[in-house]
Amino acid sequence: MGDFDNKEREEVFSKKVRAGKRTYFFDVKATRSNDYYVTVTESKKRLEDGVFIKHKIFLYKEDFEKFAEGLKETIDYVKANQEVVEKRYEYNENSTESTKVSDDDFNFEI
């Protein structure tokens, strides 16, 4: 029965977003009572040893609106106060420009 419970928690929906040296995973999962929630995972390869470090947050549906409002307000603030050039990442082995990430990139590792 334990295996069945684990199966119930597998992703209902999954979206993978590659962004330079980071990959973001947006996953919809279900609780045992079939209540959906979202996990947001950032995955980044550690330069020293090539190990992938993952950070995950859990977002429950009763918080969707407030979370989305807060994220939008925060992004709008940055866009209003600094130029934001969104990169379109093309995975072309002949081009180094498309995967370039500056040294002052945000780093949330603890």
MIVO-417424 format. One record per residue: residue in one letter; x, y, z of N, C-alpha, C, O in turn. Coordinates in Angstrom, 3 decimals. Atoms other than C-alpha are relative to their C-alpha. Example, Ala and Ser with C-alpha at 12.3 -4.5 7.8 and 13.67 -1.06 7.14 Angstrom:
2
+------+----------+----------+----------+----------+----------+----------+----------+----------+----------+----------+----------+----------+
! code !      n_x !      n_y !      n_z !     ca_x !     ca_y !     ca_z !      c_x !      c_y !      c_z !      o_x !      o_y !      o_z !
+------+----------+----------+----------+----------+----------+----------+----------+----------+----------+----------+----------+----------+
!    A !    0.890 !   -1.190 !    0.000 !   12.300 !   -4.500 !    7.800 !    0.900 !    1.200 !    0.000 !    1.936 !    1.181 !    0.665 !
!    S !   -0.820 !   -1.190 !   -0.060 !   13.670 !   -1.060 !    7.140 !   -0.770 !    1.090 !    0.730 !   -0.261 !    2.198 !    0.899 !
+------+----------+----------+----------+----------+----------+----------+----------+----------+----------+----------+----------+----------+
This chain:
110
+------+----------+----------+----------+----------+----------+----------+----------+----------+----------+----------+----------+----------+
! code !      n_x !      n_y !      n_z !     ca_x !     ca_y !     ca_z !      c_x !      c_y !      c_z !      o_x !      o_y !      o_z !
+------+----------+----------+----------+----------+----------+----------+----------+----------+----------+----------+----------+----------+
!    M !    0.819 !   -1.200 !    0.000 !    0.000 !    0.000 !    0.000 !    0.860 !    1.260 !    0.000 !    0.463 !    2.275 !   -0.573 !
!    G !   -0.898 !   -1.152 !   -0.022 !    2.938 !    2.362 !    0.661 !    0.390 !    0.440 !   -1.394 !    0.440 !    1.638 !   -1.674 !
!    D !   -0.356 !   -0.342 !    1.375 !    3.962 !    2.189 !   -2.993 !   -1.144 !    0.724 !   -0.692 !   -0.926 !    1.654 !   -1.468 !
!    F !    1.158 !   -0.623 !    0.624 !    0.440 !    3.100 !   -4.022 !   -0.106 !    1.470 !    0.427 !   -0.401 !    2.339 !   -0.394 !
!    D !    0.047 !   -1.380 !   -0.485 !    0.530 !    6.222 !   -1.816 !    1.031 !    0.860 !   -0.717 !    0.738 !    1.999 !   -1.081 !
!    N !   -1.037 !   -0.746 !    0.706 !    3.800 !    7.302 !   -3.448 !   -0.416 !    0.272 !   -1.442 !   -0.178 !    1.360 !   -1.965 !
!    K !    0.469 !   -0.175 !    1.379 !    2.300 !    6.770 !   -6.904 !   -1.016 !    1.129 !   -0.076 !   -1.035 !    1.895 !   -1.039 !
!    E !    1.027 !   -1.037 !   -0.005 !   -0.596 !    9.033 !   -5.943 !    0.613 !    1.397 !    0.016 !   -0.030 !    2.361 !   -0.400 !
!    R !   -0.633 !   -1.305 !   -0.116 !    1.899 !   11.852 !   -5.330 !    0.822 !    0.356 !   -1.236 !    1.460 !    1.408 !   -1.258 !
!    E !   -0.739 !   -0.329 !    1.212 !    3.461 !   11.707 !   -8.781 !   -0.637 !    1.192 !   -0.690 !   -1.794 !    1.531 !   -0.441 !
!    E !    0.486 !   -1.205 !    0.670 !    3.121 !   14.737 !  -11.021 !   -1.271 !   -0.267 !   -0.791 !   -1.381 !   -1.262 !   -1.507 !
!    V !    1.227 !    0.002 !    0.784 !   -0.323 !   15.368 !  -12.453 !    0.283 !    0.768 !   -1.293 !   -0.246 !    0.440 !   -2.355 !
!    F !   -0.393 !   -0.844 !    1.130 !    1.204 !   18.013 !  -14.763 !    1.401 !    0.494 !    0.302 !    1.732 !    0.753 !    1.459 !
!    S !   -1.356 !   -0.481 !   -0.207 !    4.794 !   19.123 !  -15.291 !    0.426 !    0.889 !   -1.157 !    0.199 !    0.563 !   -2.322 !
!    K !   -0.509 !   -0.939 !    1.003 !    6.346 !   22.073 !  -17.119 !    1.448 !    0.301 !    0.349 !    1.759 !    0.736 !    1.458 !
!    K !   -1.430 !   -0.237 !   -0.189 !   10.113 !   22.371 !  -17.556 !    0.382 !    1.257 !   -0.771 !    0.071 !    1.383 !   -1.956 !
!    V !   -0.406 !   -1.248 !    0.630 !   11.582 !   25.813 !  -18.279 !    1.514 !    0.125 !    0.122 !    2.048 !    0.232 !    1.226 !
!    R !   -1.453 !   -0.176 !   -0.001 !   15.239 !   26.099 !  -19.299 !    0.291 !    1.478 !   -0.129 !   -0.260 !    2.154 !   -0.998 !
!    A !   -0.354 !   -1.421 !    0.010 !   16.751 !   29.502 !  -18.572 !    1.494 !    0.127 !    0.276 !    1.911 !    0.313 !    1.419 !
!    G !   -1.449 !   -0.121 !   -0.165 !   20.485 !   29.649 !  -19.178 !    0.555 !   -1.151 !    0.807 !    0.375 !   -2.315 !    0.450 !
!    K !   -0.627 !    1.034 !   -0.828 !   22.351 !   27.793 !  -16.442 !   -0.957 !   -0.588 !    1.024 !   -0.581 !   -1.459 !    1.809 !
!    R !    1.007 !    0.501 !   -0.938 !   19.155 !   27.181 !  -14.490 !   -1.121 !   -0.679 !   -0.768 !   -1.398 !   -0.364 !   -1.925 !
!    T !    1.226 !    0.608 !    0.516 !   16.182 !   24.961 !  -15.096 !   -1.038 !    0.121 !    1.097 !   -0.755 !   -0.136 !    2.267 !
!    Y !    1.109 !   -0.104 !   -0.947 !   12.830 !   25.579 !  -13.439 !   -1.022 !   -1.072 !   -0.338 !   -1.331 !   -1.306 !   -1.506 !
!    F !    1.044 !    1.016 !    0.172 !   10.243 !   22.845 !  -12.918 !   -1.244 !    0.483 !    0.732 !   -1.192 !    0.797 !    1.921 !
!    F !    1.287 !   -0.331 !   -0.592 !    6.597 !   23.714 !  -12.310 !   -0.823 !   -1.279 !   -0.051 !   -1.194 !   -1.742 !   -1.129 !
!    D !    0.689 !    1.294 !   -0.057 !    4.804 !   20.577 !  -11.149 !   -1.295 !    0.106 !    0.783 !   -1.350 !    0.743 !    1.835 !
!    V !    1.248 !    0.138 !   -0.738 !    1.218 !   19.911 !  -10.156 !    0.002 !   -1.401 !    0.587 !    0.190 !   -2.382 !   -0.133 !
!    K !    0.052 !    1.294 !   -0.675 !    0.960 !   17.123 !   -7.585 !   -1.326 !   -0.106 !    0.743 !   -2.034 !    0.886 !    0.922 !
!    A !    1.252 !    0.228 !   -0.716 !   -1.940 !   15.582 !   -5.698 !    0.288 !   -0.578 !    1.377 !    1.163 !   -1.428 !    1.543 !
!    T !   -0.090 !    0.585 !   -1.335 !   -2.317 !   14.899 !   -2.000 !   -0.752 !   -1.334 !   -0.006 !   -1.355 !   -1.707 !   -1.012 !
!    R !    0.718 !    1.278 !   -0.089 !   -3.749 !   11.581 !   -0.804 !   -1.486 !    0.173 !   -0.241 !   -2.151 !   -0.727 !   -0.755 !
!    S !    1.434 !   -0.253 !    0.198 !   -7.196 !   13.184 !   -0.866 !   -0.270 !    0.654 !   -1.363 !   -1.340 !    1.218 !   -1.593 !
!    N !    0.117 !   -0.498 !    1.374 !   -6.589 !   14.247 !   -4.502 !   -0.178 !    1.517 !   -0.072 !   -0.849 !    2.032 !   -0.966 !
!    D !   -0.006 !   -1.460 !    0.015 !   -6.154 !   17.923 !   -3.644 !    1.286 !    0.429 !   -0.691 !    2.367 !   -0.010 !   -0.299 !
!    Y !   -1.187 !   -0.409 !    0.759 !   -3.774 !   19.608 !   -6.111 !    0.785 !    1.097 !    0.707 !    0.216 !    1.956 !    1.381 !
!    Y !   -0.889 !   -1.075 !   -0.436 !   -0.790 !   21.733 !   -5.135 !    1.132 !    0.094 !   -1.008 !    1.317 !   -0.805 !   -1.828 !
!    V !   -1.058 !   -0.262 !    0.972 !    2.159 !   23.180 !   -7.052 !    1.346 !    0.001 !    0.710 !    1.475 !    0.532 !    1.813 !
!    T !   -1.371 !   -0.178 !   -0.477 !    5.872 !   22.766 !   -6.501 !    0.772 !    0.733 !   -1.088 !    0.612 !    0.460 !   -2.278 !
!    V !   -0.880 !   -0.734 !    0.901 !    8.367 !   25.174 !   -8.058 !    1.412 !   -0.358 !    0.419 !    1.804 !   -0.125 !    1.563 !
!    T !   -1.354 !    0.439 !   -0.306 !   11.901 !   23.811 !   -8.257 !    0.995 !    0.701 !   -0.904 !    0.815 !    0.747 !   -2.120 !
!    E !   -1.109 !   -0.569 !    0.751 !   15.061 !   25.629 !   -9.312 !    1.124 !   -1.018 !    0.066 !    1.465 !   -1.500 !    1.146 !
!    S !   -1.119 !    0.934 !    0.054 !   17.879 !   23.349 !  -10.443 !    1.163 !    0.686 !   -0.692 !    1.020 !    1.237 !   -1.784 !
!    K !   -1.187 !   -0.659 !    0.552 !   21.388 !   24.651 !  -11.033 !    1.216 !   -0.872 !    0.263 !    1.394 !   -1.398 !    1.362 !
!    K !   -1.209 !    0.818 !   -0.157 !   24.643 !   22.815 !  -11.630 !    1.056 !    0.790 !    0.756 !    1.390 !    1.914 !    0.380 !
!    R !   -1.065 !   -0.621 !   -0.783 !   27.294 !   23.625 !   -9.011 !    1.301 !   -0.118 !   -0.789 !    1.674 !   -1.208 !   -1.223 !
!    L !   -1.189 !   -0.022 !    0.853 !   30.465 !   24.643 !  -10.833 !    1.133 !   -0.875 !    0.535 !    1.836 !   -1.526 !   -0.237 !
!    E !   -1.148 !    0.728 !   -0.567 !   32.922 !   23.026 !   -8.398 !   -0.010 !   -1.486 !   -0.340 !    1.021 !   -2.053 !   -0.703 !
!    D !    0.018 !    1.460 !    0.161 !   31.714 !   19.446 !   -8.780 !   -1.070 !   -0.501 !   -0.964 !   -1.225 !   -1.708 !   -1.144 !
!    G !    0.996 !    0.419 !    0.979 !   28.910 !   19.445 !  -11.343 !   -1.267 !   -0.598 !    0.587 !   -2.115 !   -1.108 !   -0.145 !
!    V !    1.191 !    0.539 !   -0.654 !   26.320 !   18.370 !   -8.768 !   -1.159 !    0.985 !   -0.189 !   -0.973 !    2.196 !   -0.068 !
!    F !    1.175 !   -0.865 !    0.146 !   22.795 !   19.700 !   -9.398 !   -0.585 !    0.305 !    1.368 !   -0.916 !   -0.602 !    2.130 !
!    I !    0.579 !   -0.453 !   -1.251 !   21.506 !   21.747 !   -6.475 !   -1.433 !    0.421 !   -0.301 !   -1.694 !    1.153 !   -1.256 !
!    K !    1.409 !   -0.313 !    0.229 !   17.736 !   22.003 !   -6.171 !   -0.582 !    0.735 !    1.194 !   -0.308 !    0.401 !    2.347 !
!    H !    0.762 !   -0.720 !   -1.011 !   15.584 !   24.465 !   -4.265 !   -1.462 !   -0.113 !   -0.377 !   -1.825 !    0.069 !   -1.539 !
!    K !    1.406 !    0.261 !    0.299 !   11.882 !   23.794 !   -3.969 !   -0.895 !    0.788 !    0.937 !   -0.614 !    0.907 !    2.129 !
!    I !    1.037 !   -0.590 !   -0.829 !    8.853 !   25.716 !   -2.762 !   -1.318 !   -0.693 !   -0.326 !   -1.541 !   -1.157 !   -1.444 !
!    F !    1.330 !    0.596 !    0.155 !    5.354 !   24.373 !   -2.250 !   -1.006 !    1.130 !   -0.003 !   -0.962 !    2.021 !    0.846 !
!    L !    1.009 !   -1.048 !    0.131 !    2.433 !   26.507 !   -3.342 !   -1.380 !   -0.651 !   -0.004 !   -1.711 !   -1.444 !   -0.886 !
!    Y !    1.325 !    0.602 !   -0.148 !   -1.061 !   25.607 !   -2.197 !   -1.055 !    0.886 !   -0.638 !   -0.919 !    2.109 !   -0.652 !
!    K !    0.959 !   -0.726 !    0.835 !   -4.129 !   26.602 !   -4.199 !   -0.673 !    1.159 !    0.714 !   -1.071 !    2.128 !    0.068 !
!    E !    0.622 !   -1.126 !   -0.698 !   -5.561 !   28.810 !   -1.463 !    0.903 !    1.242 !    0.007 !    0.458 !    2.335 !    0.357 !
!    D !   -0.949 !   -1.116 !    0.036 !   -2.436 !   30.993 !   -1.881 !    0.295 !    0.489 !   -1.423 !    1.048 !    1.448 !   -1.591 !
!    F !   -0.322 !   -0.340 !    1.397 !   -2.390 !   31.187 !   -5.723 !   -0.132 !    1.492 !   -0.285 !    0.795 !    2.105 !   -0.814 !
!    E !    0.257 !   -1.401 !    0.348 !   -3.931 !   34.672 !   -6.007 !    1.003 !    0.935 !    0.663 !    1.582 !    1.797 !    0.002 !
!    K !   -0.926 !   -0.877 !   -0.713 !   -1.796 !   36.316 !   -3.324 !    1.433 !   -0.195 !   -0.496 !    2.180 !    0.774 !   -0.629 !
!    F !   -1.337 !    0.279 !    0.513 !    1.357 !   34.600 !   -4.606 !    0.185 !    0.676 !   -1.359 !    1.185 !    1.357 !   -1.584 !
!    A !   -0.088 !   -0.566 !    1.347 !    0.663 !   35.652 !   -8.220 !    0.033 !    1.526 !    0.059 !    0.800 !    2.155 !   -0.670 !
!    E !    0.011 !   -1.456 !   -0.147 !   -0.141 !   39.235 !   -7.151 !    1.350 !    0.508 !    0.502 !    1.888 !    1.485 !   -0.019 !
!    G !   -1.286 !   -0.404 !   -0.564 !    3.038 !   39.473 !   -5.067 !    1.125 !   -0.129 !   -1.013 !    1.980 !    0.751 !   -1.111 !
!    L !   -1.040 !    0.213 !    1.011 !    5.205 !   38.041 !   -7.843 !   -0.111 !    1.052 !   -1.099 !    0.897 !    1.620 !   -1.518 !
!    K !    0.203 !   -0.998 !    1.062 !    3.673 !   40.352 !  -10.471 !    0.428 !    1.390 !    0.482 !    1.108 !    2.117 !   -0.242 !
!    E !   -0.361 !   -1.323 !   -0.531 !    4.065 !   43.432 !   -8.237 !    1.517 !    0.141 !    0.113 !    2.068 !    1.200 !   -0.187 !
!    T !   -1.452 !   -0.025 !   -0.151 !    7.701 !   42.545 !   -7.545 !    0.696 !    0.118 !   -1.353 !    1.631 !    0.903 !   -1.509 !
!    I !   -0.582 !   -0.054 !    1.351 !    8.521 !   41.934 !  -11.227 !   -0.268 !    1.363 !   -0.629 !    0.619 !    1.942 !   -1.256 !
!    D !    0.335 !   -1.322 !    0.544 !    6.693 !   45.137 !  -12.235 !    0.889 !    1.084 !    0.600 !    1.284 !    2.016 !   -0.100 !
!    Y !   -0.884 !   -0.974 !   -0.649 !    8.787 !   47.082 !   -9.689 !    1.372 !    0.010 !   -0.669 !    1.909 !    1.070 !   -0.990 !
!    V !   -1.323 !    0.089 !    0.625 !   12.044 !   45.811 !  -11.191 !   -0.055 !    0.574 !   -1.412 !    0.817 !    1.350 !   -1.803 !
!    K !    0.119 !   -0.487 !    1.382 !   10.845 !   46.493 !  -14.754 !   -0.170 !    1.516 !   -0.045 !    0.296 !    2.161 !   -0.984 !
!    A !    0.216 !   -1.449 !   -0.039 !    9.798 !   50.031 !  -13.756 !    1.270 !    0.746 !    0.391 !    1.433 !    1.916 !    0.044 !
!    N !   -1.185 !   -0.669 !   -0.543 !   13.148 !   50.782 !  -12.105 !    1.308 !   -0.362 !   -0.677 !    2.313 !    0.324 !   -0.489 !
!    Q !   -1.194 !    0.390 !    0.747 !   15.654 !   48.972 !  -14.309 !   -0.424 !   -0.614 !   -1.316 !   -1.501 !   -1.199 !   -1.434 !
!    E !    0.291 !    0.637 !    1.282 !   15.810 !   47.866 !  -17.898 !    0.117 !   -1.510 !    0.176 !    1.097 !   -2.003 !    0.735 !
!    V !   -0.014 !    1.459 !   -0.067 !   14.959 !   44.182 !  -18.123 !   -0.023 !   -0.521 !   -1.418 !   -0.976 !   -0.295 !   -2.163 !
!    V !   -0.060 !    0.612 !    1.323 !   16.061 !   42.346 !  -21.232 !   -0.155 !   -1.494 !    0.205 !    0.746 !   -2.155 !    0.720 !
!    E !    0.239 !    1.428 !   -0.173 !   14.531 !   38.900 !  -21.255 !    0.715 !   -0.761 !   -1.102 !    0.580 !   -0.451 !   -2.285 !
!    K !   -0.774 !    0.790 !    0.957 !   16.771 !   36.361 !  -22.907 !   -0.858 !   -1.120 !   -0.563 !   -1.617 !   -1.763 !    0.162 !
!    R !    0.618 !    1.159 !    0.643 !   15.420 !   33.863 !  -25.387 !    1.137 !   -0.985 !   -0.217 !    2.036 !   -0.733 !   -1.019 !
!    Y !   -1.104 !    0.948 !    0.061 !   17.623 !   30.825 !  -24.963 !   -0.178 !   -0.948 !   -1.170 !   -1.153 !   -1.694 !   -1.251 !
!    E !   -0.012 !    0.921 !    1.141 !   18.420 !   29.004 !  -28.171 !    1.116 !   -1.001 !    0.275 !    2.266 !   -0.614 !    0.482 !
!    Y !   -1.021 !    1.000 !   -0.295 !   20.224 !   25.748 !  -27.598 !    0.691 !   -0.424 !   -1.285 !    0.362 !   -1.437 !   -1.902 !
!    N !   -0.788 !    0.217 !    1.199 !   22.678 !   25.930 !  -30.459 !    1.454 !   -0.151 !    0.450 !    2.024 !    0.774 !    1.029 !
!    E !   -1.368 !    0.259 !   -0.484 !   26.090 !   24.378 !  -29.786 !    1.025 !    0.946 !   -0.616 !    2.099 !    1.140 !   -0.046 !
!    N !   -0.958 !   -0.889 !    0.666 !   27.769 !   26.794 !  -32.198 !   -0.033 !    1.413 !    0.566 !    0.825 !    2.229 !    0.230 !
!    S !    0.140 !   -1.351 !   -0.516 !   26.622 !   29.860 !  -30.264 !    0.202 !    0.012 !    1.508 !   -0.501 !   -0.685 !    2.240 !
!    T !   -0.205 !   -0.135 !   -1.447 !   28.002 !   30.810 !  -26.840 !   -0.823 !    1.163 !    0.534 !   -1.111 !    1.220 !    1.730 !
!    E !    0.762 !   -1.186 !   -0.406 !   26.037 !   34.086 !  -26.774 !   -1.315 !   -0.367 !    0.670 !   -1.704 !    0.255 !    1.659 !
!    S !    1.347 !    0.301 !   -0.470 !   22.693 !   32.421 !  -26.160 !   -0.024 !   -0.588 !    1.408 !   -1.047 !   -0.505 !    2.087 !
!    T !    0.006 !    0.605 !   -1.329 !   23.765 !   30.637 !  -22.972 !    0.820 !    0.818 !    0.998 !    1.066 !    0.368 !    2.117 !
!    K !   -0.822 !   -0.838 !   -0.861 !   25.824 !   33.476 !  -21.512 !   -0.812 !    0.538 !    1.175 !   -1.921 !    1.040 !    0.992 !
!    V !    0.630 !   -0.539 !   -1.199 !   24.936 !   34.445 !  -17.937 !    1.045 !    0.839 !    0.713 !    2.178 !    0.395 !    0.898 !
!    S !   -0.977 !   -0.899 !   -0.611 !   26.588 !   37.387 !  -16.211 !    0.382 !   -0.454 !    1.407 !   -0.340 !   -1.220 !    2.045 !
!    D !   -0.497 !    0.369 !   -1.322 !   28.617 !   37.051 !  -13.011 !   -0.865 !    0.563 !    1.114 !   -0.893 !    0.010 !    2.214 !
!    D !    0.815 !   -0.591 !   -1.058 !   26.229 !   39.300 !  -11.107 !   -1.405 !   -0.568 !    0.017 !   -2.331 !    0.051 !    0.542 !
!    D !    1.287 !    0.689 !    0.011 !   23.383 !   36.861 !  -11.678 !   -0.405 !   -0.316 !    1.446 !    0.450 !   -0.574 !    2.294 !
!    F !    0.475 !    0.323 !   -1.349 !   21.199 !   36.244 !   -8.613 !    0.396 !   -1.419 !    0.383 !    0.376 !   -2.328 !   -0.448 !
!    N !   -0.359 !    1.331 !   -0.484 !   22.311 !   33.317 !   -6.492 !   -0.698 !   -0.201 !    1.341 !   -0.412 !    0.501 !    2.311 !
!    F !    0.789 !    0.218 !   -1.208 !   19.905 !   31.931 !   -3.898 !    0.520 !   -1.179 !    0.817 !   -0.145 !   -1.614 !    1.757 !
!    E !   -0.506 !    1.160 !   -0.723 !   22.104 !   29.071 !   -2.696 !    0.397 !    0.394 !    1.398 !    0.915 !    1.487 !    1.627 !
!    I !   -0.318 !   -0.266 !   -1.408 !   22.572 !   28.828 !    1.055 !    1.320 !   -0.666 !    0.349 !    1.778 !   -0.569 !    1.488 !
+------+----------+----------+----------+----------+----------+----------+----------+----------+----------+----------+----------+----------+
